[in-house]
Amino acid sequence: MATNITRDGKTITYDNAGSAISSGDVVVIGNSIGIAITDIAATTGTGAVQIEGVATVAAENDAAFSQGDELFWDTSAKEATKTANANTVSAGMCFAAKASSATTVQVKLIGSSSSVPRAAAVTALIDNSGGSAADGTIAVVTAPGAAAAATAVTSAALTSPAAGTGSGADGTTFSGAECDALRADVAAQKAEQDKLVADHADYITKQAANNTAIAALTDAITELATKQAAIISALKAAGLMDQ
């Protein structure tokens, strides 16, 4: 016979650090529950708690339970429920069906929160239907397009007209060809300036797109934080994470 089996595991000695517990009370132990077999004094009392078997406990009176349903214990409402939330721990399996109006239910205690198959307590984590910071969804963020490469600007050299004689203010005269050359040089400089203006406008447009993308990323980060908090609450409610 094995010598390392010390107990049958149906009861546990509970060290009470809270309020006084009466025989028959539900006792939350970790992520599951047991039933106090005897009264347990407040703060420093110890006593036996049954963690296996079938017990009748308080239950919500506005929902019917079917035999085999996974049940949770709401530590705030002090009743069994089929709906996991941030205040629940695993209770066990519904041992016998309960009518909607009934205020108690028979629960097959599970002994350990890992013994009961988990309901789908964690909702879908991918939702691209939204994007505003308050709607609880994570939007797809579209990366802005790359700004167009700036067009190379060629410096047009101005040609100095040849000196002449005449009756101008400074005594210099220009031929028609020289005036045409000056006009051509000025037009070339204007064309290059237009290229720079167009390139600058493109960068301004892309900068606005970047600002929009940054705002969308900020919203997405907010949504991720909201989702993360919801996931943690769901995991705790499902008994997969310590409260």
C-alpha positions, 0 to 999 in steps of 0.5 A, a space after each residue: 500500500 502506498 505510504 505517501 497518500 496522507 488524506 482522501 482530499 475530500 476536506 481541507 483544513 481552512 485557516 480563516 483570516 476573515 469574518 466568522 464562518 458558520 457551518 454550511 456557509 460557502 467558503 471561497 478557497 482560491 478559485 473554487 469553493 467549499 462548504 464549512 463543516 463546522 463553525 470557524 471563528 473569525 480572524 484566527 479560527 481553523 476548521 474543516 471545509 468540504 471540497 468534494 461532494 454535492 451541496 445545496 447553496 444559494 442561487 440567483 432566482 431569475 435563471 433556470 439551470 440545467 443538469 450539468 451546467 457549469 456554475 460559478 459562485 458570485 462572491 459579491 451576491 453570495 449566490 451561484 450563477 451560470 454567468 462568469 464575471 469579475 466577482 465569480 469563482 468556479 463553483 462546480 457542476 449543476 447536480 440537479 436542474 433548477 427552476 428559474 424561480 428557485 433560490 437554491 441549487 445542488 452543486 457538485 463541488 469540484 475540489 479544484 478549479 481546474 477540474 471543470 471544463 471552462 466555458 467560453 468566458 473570454 470573448 473574441 479578441 480581434 475586432 476591427 469594426 471600430 476605432 474610436 477610443 470609446 467603442 471597445 474595438 481595435 481599429 485597423 490603422 492604415 499606414 500613410 503613403 510615402 512622400 514623393 521624392 523631391 524633384 532635383 532642382 537645377 540652378 539656372 545661371 543668368 547670362 550677363 548681357 554684353 556691355 554696349 553703348 547707348 542712352 540708358 540710365 547707366 549708358 548700357 544698351 541691350 540687344 533684343 537677343 540679350 533681353 530674350 536670354 534674360 527672360 528665359 533665365 528668369 522663366 527657368 528659375 521660376 520653373 525650379 521654384 514651382 517644383 520646390 513649392 510642389 514638393 513642399 505641398 506634397 510633404 505637407 499633405 504627407 505630414 497631415 496623413 502621418 498626424 492622422 495615423 498617429 491619432 489612429 494609433 493612439 486610439 488603437 493603443 487605448 483600445 488595446 488597454 481596454 481589451 487587455 483589462 477585459 481579458 484579465 477580468 474574463 480570465 479571473 472570472 473563468 478561474 484561469 488567473 488569480 483574483 
